[in-house]
Amino acid sequence: MAGNLFGKLYRLSSFGESHGAAVGGVIDGCPAGIALSVEGIQQELNRRRPGQSDVSTPRYEADEVEILSGLFEGRTTGMPIAFIVWNKNQNSKDYTDLKELYRPSHADYSWQQKYGIRDYRGGGRSSAREHIARVVGGAVAKQILAGYGIGIYAYTSQVGGICLPYSYREIDTEKRETNIVRCPDEETAERMIGLIREVKEAGDSVGGVVSCLIRGVMPGLGEPVFDRFQARLAQAVMSINATKGFEYGTGFSAAGMRGSEHNDPFVIRDGQVRTETNRSGGIQGGVTNGEDIYFRVAFKPVATIMREQETVNRRGEEITFEAQGRHDPCVVPRAVPVVEAMAAMVVLDMLLESRTVR
């Protein structure tokens, strides 16, 4: 399958399926001599792993990472970093009845048409369990970026119709890990949790939005025309399962504004060129300008719901079925570290690219 490789200089190749033996990957292009904490990588995986709370899937996986190469005495060697996470809690029997049918809004039909074969156990490679490799790649990138003073902070800003009523400037990003939905406002978080529990009880699912803030990025990252910073960022986050939309800065609201309302005036602050406002979201002309980069990613409701649905089977018959198994009623809380991971890999990749210009 083409498309398993992400990045240009800092590159991640991943492998594995939901109910296969393992998920893993290879990171290539990581600079040598970087002090790397395996514990730090594991902490990021713990944020994504299933079975965290009653608003996520009850499938329990420890998701313990094993580093196979590229690390010696706690430092990167410049060689490929290979890693693996073993699957230990598969219930493949839950999917036996799905072998001959196409689940609504899943990859079953489209992948069958493309490859002529599919792993029906949990969706195989189309499962979000593939995100494990992304989180590891992003965790390594985040540790490297921290050395440049760059931090990446994603959080849940919307679940269903419940929205966080504050901008990124008004929140404490450290509070996003104080509750099970990863919303940095406790009152809003409680309402989100209540809604997710409600739809779960009804055998349904709900979507939402992950917002992300990148702080400390120096001006000058990004390439002209086709590899603009926001284009690479959009491609990265839109490759995450269940994503339906991406916007940065003022996003779609800019379409209803005038230039006099939207422009970011330049000012001198502490002897440096800065912008008075940041409607551009830290990116101008496809290149970072040194201001905060902020963006939003929309996620659809989980396609697997515990209700009767109409579909067709491989024999072309229209049928009714009810899904079984263990599934998230809302993917958003567990998507937060995945969004951070993809953003981190983009920033590091483009930082390395910037060194080739001058």
HELIX and SHEET records of a PDB file:
HELIX    1   1 VAL A   38  ARG A   48  1                                  11    
HELIX    2   2 SER A   92  LEU A   98  5                                   7    
HELIX    3   3 ASP A  108  TYR A  115  1                                   8    
HELIX    4   4 GLY A  124  SER A  126  5                                   3    
HELIX    5   5 ALA A  128  GLU A  130  5                                   3    
HELIX    6   6 HIS A  131  ALA A  146  1                                  16    
HELIX    7   7 TYR A  168  GLU A  170  5                                   3    
HELIX    8   8 THR A  173  GLU A  177  5                                   5    
HELIX    9   9 GLU A  186  GLU A  201  1                                  16    
HELIX   10  10 VAL A  225  ASP A  227  5                                   3    
HELIX   11  11 PHE A  229  VAL A  237  1                                   9    
HELIX   12  12 GLY A  251  GLY A  256  5                                   6    
HELIX   13  13 GLY A  259  HIS A  262  1                                   4    
HELIX   14  14 VAL A  332  SER A  354  1                                  23    
SHEET    1   A 5 LEU A   5  PHE A   6  0                                        
SHEET    2   A 5 ARG A  11  GLY A  16 -1                                        
SHEET    3   A 5 ALA A  22  ASP A  28 -1                                        
SHEET    4   A 5 ILE A  81  TRP A  86 -1                                        
SHEET    5   A 5 VAL A  65  ILE A  67 -1                                        
SHEET    1   B 2 LEU A  71  PHE A  72  0                                        
SHEET    2   B 2 ARG A  75  THR A  76 -1                                        
SHEET    1   C 5 ILE A 162  CYS A 163  0                                        
SHEET    2   C 5 GLY A 151  VAL A 159 -1                                        
SHEET    3   C 5 GLY A 208  ARG A 215 -1                                        
SHEET    4   C 5 ILE A 293  PHE A 299 -1                                        
SHEET    5   C 5 THR A 243  TYR A 248 -1                                        
SHEET    1   D 2 PHE A 266  ARG A 269  0                                        
SHEET    2   D 2 GLN A 272  THR A 275 -1                                        
SHEET    1   E 2 ILE A 283  GLN A 284  0                                        
SHEET    2   E 2 VAL A 287  THR A 288 -1                                        
SHEET    1   F 2 GLU A 308  VAL A 312  0                                        
SHEET    2   F 2 GLU A 318  GLU A 322 -1                                        
END                                                                             
